[in-house]
């Protein structure tokens, strides 16, 4: 796993928790699977641009905030 994946996962977790969302709630809001969210947060996924967009919308932030 790369450093960028770890940093991205940490940022997703941070914003998710600030919004008071569980991984399950974020998964439902984004249309992604809960285990996929978990993998992202652990730095184990190389997330596509489409899924970054889905996550940003579900978290109520612009894409730049995630990067």
N, C-alpha and C positions, 0 to 999 in steps of 0.2 A: 504494500500500500504506500502511496506517495504522501508527501508532506501536505500537498494541496488538498488531497482528499480528507486528511485528518482535520485541517483547518476549516474546510467547508462543513464537515460534519459537526464540528464544535460550534460553528456559527448557527447552523440549523437548530441544534439542541438549545443553545442560548436563547434564540428568538422564540422557539416553541415554548420554552418554560416561561419566558417573560409574558407571553400571551396566555399562559395558564392552560395550555393544551397538553393532553397526553399524546403519546405516539399514535394511538388508535384514532383519536380525534383528528390529528393532522392527516393521517392516512385517509380518513373519510373525506375531509375537506379537499384534499389534493387529488383524490382518485387513485392513490397509490396504495400498495399493500403495506401493512404495519411492519412486517419483517424487512421490507425494502427500506422503510424509514429508519429502522434500527440499524441496518447495515450502513446506511449513509452516515448516521451519527457516529458510528464506530470507525468511519474512514474506509470501509470495505467496498464502496461502490464508486465507480467512475460515472457520475450522473450526467445524463444527456441534457442538452439545452432545453428541450421540451419539458423535461421533468423539473429543471431548475425554475422554469417559468411557472409550472403548476405549484411548486412549493412556495414561491414568492407570493403568488396570488392567495394561496391558502393561509399564509402567514400575514398577509396584509402589508407587505413591504415591496419596494421595487427590487429588481434583480441586483442592482448595484449594491444594495445593503447586504446581500448574501455573499458577495464576492469581496 
